[in-house]
Amino acid sequence: MKILGTSRPLPLPLYNNSPPFTHPHFSPSNFPSTHYSHKFSQSMAACIDISRTTDSSQLSQRPNISQPDEVLYKYGSFCRSTFPNNVSSVPLNKNHTKTIPTRKSVDFSLEEKEEVGALWLKMKEEARLDAEQEPILSNYYYSSIFSHNSFESALANHLSIKLGNPSLPGSTLFDIIMAVLVEDQGIMIAVKEDLNAAKERDPACISYVHCFLNFKGFLACQSHRVAHNLWCQGRKVLALLIQNRVSQVFDVDIHPGAKIGSGILFDHATGVIVGETAVIGNNVSILHNVTLGGTGKASGDRHPKIGDGVLIGAGTCILGNIKIGDGAKIGAGSVVLKDVPPRTTAVGNPARLLQLGELSQIVVSSPEAAKEVMKTHDINFANRPFLLAAEIILYNSSDIAFAPYGGYWRQLRKVCTLELLSTKRVQSFQSIREENVSSLIRSIYSNTGLEINLGEMLCNLSYNITLRTAFAGRCNQHEAFISFVKKFVESLAGFSIADLFPSIKLLHVISGMRAKLDRFHHDLDSMLESIIEEHRASNADLENSDDETDDLLDVLLNLQDYGGLEFPLTTDNIKAVILVSSLMSHVLVVYIHVCILL
């Protein structure tokens, strides 16, 4: 089957009365391949050259101008006030010598291309699982994923369906987009990085294929990459037409002249505006209603330059030819009119920079700001600042509280949720809690009429419960361990100028903090090592033990030996987790003290 005006055969349609689609046969060899022509139809795909000057009023009267060209001209003239008044249309001719600068070709490694292919296979597998779960979507996944023999074909098809309209047919758009993707393989490398960015940084992204099919920020970004390629080829009118359709369909307005890196996340994306001379680096996250615009006073290079790894909060306006440094964070609703240094935070209107040493700071003083930090931008604020005490005492910050966000941290969170703090596990410690609370009540009752230190008694209650659940009473160094935990908390909470300048390692030595922490860590490590060895020896003597009576250290040791984790737990990792669990007990103690004072 063919559509008039295009050389691309359509994939066989699936009608409502078609035989049921059986999922076990989801294999590329079982589907008819879709064939593509990389030559454009002379009548439908025209290169509009603004270097020629022809009276536009005579456009429709010239016999050598096709009707589709005139439709394109009228469509662009209606949609953009800046559409050129004088144009002429020249059929696409690959022997035609271009007088305008084109994109530089970039050689990509075989490894990068293989990564794109691997991601495509991953998406097909995800689509198969989705179709098995929701059979009603079988036709949709067939036409969007399985009927295509390449990643480029699926992307071109999906974008052409989204952006096509009677004035700019989807069949024509498919040929245009497909040719661009085949010519510029760098776009597909960037597509792969964008999908990875959405999967890693957006909690709402449940799979790669879900982002590919449904995330309008991702689709708007890939449409821009195609339009930017056309813009660099000098096919500016066509690029502007595609941009206008992107603005109408996705409510995202990115000028085709803007330069965008890879690993980009347009989260929610609605209302994003990016000006012509703007530059966005790699691994940038941009929330909705963000404007990268000019001030209206300058011409030429007049838009912001965004560095790598920048986070721009919702509702932010960054105006003028200014630079946002690598790793900077721009708070929601900020208006930025001046350069922002690397790895700093800018908030407010106009934006204010809060800097303490080498560390950027942000004050969260309202419910709205708290929601932005704790929910909307949770992943971007997941990493804690460098603390020498955590680095040394917690075995390179390998605990759940100070570990950097990533695969290891997600594994620890899963272990805590499903193993250490599961409903079944917490209920198994009920007798320990009841025993210690009853002991506290009896102690208070026995001192009737006498003064008691209730805060100290509650502290002992908290520590006793924590140590019993962590070590099941098999710890002969109870008091010494509690003393170490208190000193550890003091090390974390105390002020150290070395922590404000983490890149200046000499400060750690001059201040004497590193030597002090090393000595403390050596003593604490020896104690934890002996506790773990006692546990291993004790467990070797016990047979047919009930899992419900396992303490937290037992659970971690079992996971180390039999867990089959993606990131195997080392003994040092276990020590760090146990230390932080004790630290949480101290935090509870502080909270109890505050409640008593209030």
N, C-alpha and C positions, 0 to 999 in steps of 0.2 A: 504494500500500500504506500502511496506517495501523496504528498501535499503539493499542489501546484506552486511552482516557484522555488522549490528546494529539491536537492538531489538526495536527501536523507530518507531512507525507508523508515517507517514507523514500526516499533515493536508490536507484535500481535496483541490486540486488546483482549482483556478478560471481561466478558459480560456476565451479567447476573445469572444467566442460565448456563454458564460454562461449567464443565465438570469440576468437582471440588479439587482444590489445590492440595497435594499431599506433601507435607513438610520434609519427610525423609529424602525427597528427591531434590533438595535445594543444592544443586551442583551446577556450576557454570556450563558443564557439558550437556546438561539436560534442557537448556533454554536456547532459543534461537538467538544468535548473536546479532547485535545491532551494528549495521555498517555505517560508516561515516565518510563523508566527502569533505576534504579540507579545502576544496575550492568553493568559493562563494558564488551563488547565482548572480550573474551580472545585473539582473533586474532588481534583486532584493537587497544585495549587499553592495553599497556604493561608498566610495571614499570621498567625502565632501571636502574639497580643498579650498580653504579660505584665502590662499595666496592668489587666486584668480579673482578678477573683479568683473562682475556681470550684474546688470540691473535685475534685481529680484522680481520686479513687476513683469519682466519678460520671461520668467522662468518657465511658466506653463505653456508659453507659446512656441518654445523651441522644440523642433521635432526630435532632436537627439537626446532629450531629457525624458527619462522614464517616469511613469506615474508614481511608482513607489518613492523615487527621489523627491518628487514634489510633496508627497505626503510627509516624508521625513522633515522637509523644510518647514512646512506649515505646522507640524507638530512641535518642532523646536521653537519656532517663532512664537507660538501660543504659550508655551510653558516657561520660557525664559526671556526676560526683557533684554538680556545682554546678548541674545542670539544675533550673529552677524547679519547685516542688511544685505551685503553683496556676497553671494556664493556661486559656485559652479560645481557641477557634479561630473566626476571622471570615473568610469568603470574601473574596478580593481584590476590592476595589471602587474604581475610580479616582476615584469621586465622594466617597469616604470622606475626611473631614478628619482629617489626622494631627495628633496633639498632641505629637509628638516632633520634635526638630530633624533636619533632613535635610541632605545634602551641598549645598554651594553650587555652583550651576552656573557653569562656567568657559567662556568663549568662546575657541576656538582658531582660529588663523589658517588661511586657506585653504592657505598654504604648508605648514603642519604636516600638514594632512590629505592633501595631495598627496604628502608624503614617506612617509606610511603606505601610500598606494596604490602608490607606486613600490617600496617594500619588498615588498609583496605580489606584485607582478609579478616581482621578482627571485627570490623564493622559488619561484614557479611555474616559472620557467626552471631553477632549480637542481633542482627535483623532476623536470623533464623529462629533464635530463641524467643524473640518478641512475637513472631508470627505463630509459633507454637503456643505461646501463652494467650494470644488474642487472634484466633483464626480469622476473625472478621477483617483483619488488616493484611491478609495474605496478598490480595491484589495490589494494595498500596505498596507493600514492600517489594513485590515483584517488579512493578513499573519503576520504582525509585531506586532499587538496589540490584536485584538479581538479574534483570534483563540487560545489564550493562557489563561489558567485559573489561572495564577499566575504571579507576577512580575518577579520572578526568571526565569520562563520559557521564558518570552518575552526577557529578557536580554540575556540569554544563546543562544536563537535562533538568535538574532540580531548579537551578537559577532561571533557566528559560521559562519554565512553567510559572514560577513566582512572578517574574518581571514582564512576561509577554502580554501584549494587548493588541487590539486591532491595528493600531498605527505602527507598532513595532512587533511583528508576529513572533511567537515563541520559536518557530522553526528557524527563522532568520537569526534570532538570538542564540540558538543552540550552535549554529555553524560559526558565528562570531566568537562565542565563548570557547568553543572546542578548539578552534584554531589558535586562540591566544594561549590556552593551557598547554597545548602540544608544543607551541613555539617557545614558551617561557616556562621551563621546568622549575624555575625558582618559585613560581607561584604555588606549585603543589608542595614544595618543601615548607613554605610558609603556612599553607593550609594544615599540614600535619602538625606544625608547632601550635597553631591556633586551637586545634582540637585538643591537643595535650594541655594547653593552658586552661581551657574550659573544664576539662575533666579534673585537673588538679586544684584549680582555684575556686570553682563554683560548686558549692555543695548540692545545688539543684540539678547538676548534670549527672544523670544516672548511667549514661553510656555514651560512647562516641557517636553511634548512629542516631541517638536521641538528639544530641547537639547538632549533628549534620542536617537532620531533617527539620528541626523545630526551633532552634535558637536564632532569632532574627538578627541579633548582634553579630553572630558568626556569619550568617548569610550576607548581611550588609557589608561586612568586611571583605568577603571574597568577591562580591560584586564590585567593590571599589578596586580591588587588585586588577580585575579585568579592565575596568574603565581607566585606571592609571596606565596600564600597558598601552591602551589605544591612545591616550593623551600623549604619551611619550613618542608614539609613532607619528604624531601630528594629526591624528584623526579626532580632533578635539570636539567637533560637533556630535559625532556618534558617542563619544565618551560622556558629554554633557547630557545627552538623551538618556543614557543608561543611568547616570547619576540622578536625573530627575525621577525616573521610575523607582529607583531605590528609595528616594525620599518619600514618594507617594505610598509605596507598599510597606516599607519598614519604619517610616518616620525617623530615618537616620540620614543626615545630609552631610556627606563627606565629599568635598570638591575633588574631582579626579586628579588635580594637580598635586594634592597632598601626598607626602611620602610616609608610608607606614611600614614598620618593621614586622618581625614575626613574633609568635607567642602572644598575640594581642587578645585581650578579653574585654569585649563590650558587654558588660553585665546589665541586663534589662534593655539597655541601648536606646530606649525611647527618648527622643529629643536631643540626641547627640549631634553637634554641629562642629565640623572641622574645616577651617579655611584653606584657601588654595596653596599658600606657601608654608603651611604647618608641616612639621616633621615629628613623627612619633617613633621612638626607639623600640627596642625589643622587650618583650615580657612586661608590657604595660597593661594595667587594669584601669578601665574607665567605666564609671557608673553612668546612670541615666541623667539626662538634662545637663550634660557638660558642654560648654562652648569653648572651643579653641579659636578665637576670633581676633580681628584687628580692632584698633581703637578708633578707626574712622579718620584719623589724622594723617596717616602715612600711606604711601603707595609702594609698590614693589614688594620686597620681602617684609611682610607686615604681620606675620602670624607666629605663634609660639613654637618653640623647639623643645620637645619632651624627651628626656634622657631614658636610659634603660631602667627597667624595674620600678617605674613610678606608679603610684596609686593616686587616682584622682577621684575624690568623693562626689556623690550626687549633687547636682545643682551648682557645680563650680563653674566660674567664668575665669578663663586665663586669656588675657587680652594683650595684644601687641607682640612685637618681635623680642620676646624675652626667653630665657633659658630656664628650664626646670631640670635640676641636676639629677644624676643617677640615684635611684633608691629613695627619692623624696616622696613624702606623703602630703597630699593636699586635702584638708578637711572639707567635709560636706558644706555646701553653701558659701564657700570662700570666693573672694574676688581677688585675683592675683594680677598685679600690675608691674611687679619687679622680679628680677631674677631670684630663683630659689636655689640655694647651694645644695650640693649632693647630700643625701641621707639626712635631711632635715624635715621638719613638719611645719607646714604653713596653714594657719586657721584664721577665720574671721573675715570681715569686710571693712577695710582692706585686710588682706591676710597678714597675720603676725607670725614671726618665727620664734619658737621657744627652743633654746639651745642650752644644754648643760654639759660643758666639756665637748666631747665628740658625739654626744648622744642627743638626738632630737626628742623633744617632750611635747605632750599634748595634755591639756587640762580638760577633764571630762566633768563638767559641772551642771549638766542638765539631763533630764531623761532622754531627750532627743539625741544628744551627743553620745550618751551611754548606749543607746540602741545602735547607733552607727558603728561604734567600736566593738560592742559585744555580739552583735548579730549580723548587721549588713556587711561589715568588713572584718568579720571574726578571723578568717584565715590570714588576712594581711597583718593582723596584730597578734597572731598566734605565737610568734617567736618572742622570747623574753630577751632583754638586753644582756650583754655579757657581764657575768659576775665571777670574779676570780675564785671566791669561796665555793660556788657551785661547780666551777670547772675542776677544782682540785678534789674537794671532798666527795662530790657526787660522780666521780669517775668519768670525767669529761662530759658532764651533764647528761648522763645516760638514764636518768630517771624520767618519770612522766611529767613532772612539774617544769623542768628546765630543758628537756630535750627539744631540739629544733623541730619545727613542723615538717613532717615527711612520713615515709613509709614506716620507719621504726617507731615514731611517736604514735601513729595510728594503730600499730600492732599493740603497743603498751596500753593504749586506751581500750582496745578490744579485750585484752587480758584482764584489765581492771573491771570492765563491765560484765564480762561473761564468766570470769573465774573468781576474782578476788571479792567483788562486791555484788555478785548475783543474789537474787532473792533467796535461793536455796542456801548459799553460803552464809549470808547474814543471819538467816533463821537458825543455822547450826550453831551460831555463837550466842544464842538467846540465853542459854543457861549461864554463860560467863557473865553476861550483863546483869542478869537477875541476881546472881550470887554477890557481885561486887556492890550493887545498889543496896541489897539487903544488909550487907556489912556496913555500908555507910549509914543507913538508917539506925542500925543498932548502936553504932558508935555515937551518933548524935543523941539518941535516947539515953545512953548510959551517962552522958554528961549534962543531964538536965540540971538547970540552975547554974551552970558554969559557963564561963566564956569559952568559945571555941573559934578557931580560925576556919570559917566555912570555905573560904577561897582555897586554902591549902588542901582541905579535905576533898574538894571537888577536883583539884589538880591531880591528887593521888588516884582518885577514882578513874579519871580519864587515862592516865598513864597505865594503871593496872589493867584496864580493859584492853588497851591497845597492845600491850606486851603479851597478854594472855592470848589474844587472837593472832598475834604475829608469831609467837614462839610456843604457844600452848603450855606455858609454865616451865618449859625446858630451857630456861636461861638462868644460869647461876650468877650472872653479873647484872642483876636487875638494877640496883642503885647506880652502879657505874655507867650503865648504858643511858639511863635517864639524864645523868650529869653530862654525858657527851652530847645528847640531843639538845640540851639547853645551851651549851657552848656553841653548837652548830647554828642554832637560831640566832645567837648574838653575832656570829660571823656574817650571816646573811643580812641581818638588819642593820648592822653598823655601817657608818660612813667610811668610804675609802676613796681617796682621790684617784687611785690607780684604776678604779672601775669606770671613772668618767673619761679616761683616755686609754681605752683598751689597746690601741695600736702602739702605744709607747711602752714596750715591755720593760724598759729600764725602771719605770716608776714602781713596778711590782717588787723589784729587788730593793730599790732605795728605801721604800716605805717600810720594808721589813715584813710586809704582809705575806709574801710568798713563803718565806722561811717559817713563819708562824703557822700558816695553814698546812705546810708540808709535815711539820711535826705533829700537829693535831690529827691529820689524816692518817699518819703512820700508826698512831696509837689506836685510833678508831678502827682502822682496817684490821689490825691484829685481833681486836675484840670480835668483830663481825666474822672473821675467818674461824675463830674458835667456836663461835655459836653455830655456824654452819656445819663444821666438822662434828660437833656434838649431835646435831640433828641427823646427819647422815649415819652416824654410828647407832643412834637410837632407832632410826627407821629400819636399819638392817636387822635389829633384834626383834622388831615387831612383824608379825605375819598376819595376813588377812585383815589388815586394818580397814576400818570403815572410812570411806572418802569424806563423809559428812563431818568427821572429827578432825580432819586434816586442818592444820593451821595455815596461815598465809605463806610461811616459808616452805612448808611441805608442798603446797600447790605450785609455787615457783620452781622448786627443785624437780617436781614431776614434769613440768613443762620443759625444763631444760633437758631432761633425759628422754622424754617420750613425746614432746609436744609437736614436733615436725613443723616448727614455725618458719616463716619466710626469713626472719632475722633471728637466728638462734640466740638464746639467752646465755650470756656468760655469767660466771660467778660474780664478777664486778657489777654487771647489770642488776643481778638479784640484790646485791648489797645496796645499790642506789635506790631501788624500789622500796626496800624495807626501811631505809633511812627516811625517805619522804613520807612513808605511811606514819612513822613516828613524828615527823614534823607536823603532819596534819593534826595529830593529837595535841601538840603544843599550841597550834592555832586555835583549836577548840578551847583549850585552857584560857588563852587570852580573851576569847569571846565570853567565857563564863565570868571572868573577872570584870569585864566591862558591864555585863548584865547586873552583877552584884552592886557595882558602883552606881548604876543608874537606878 
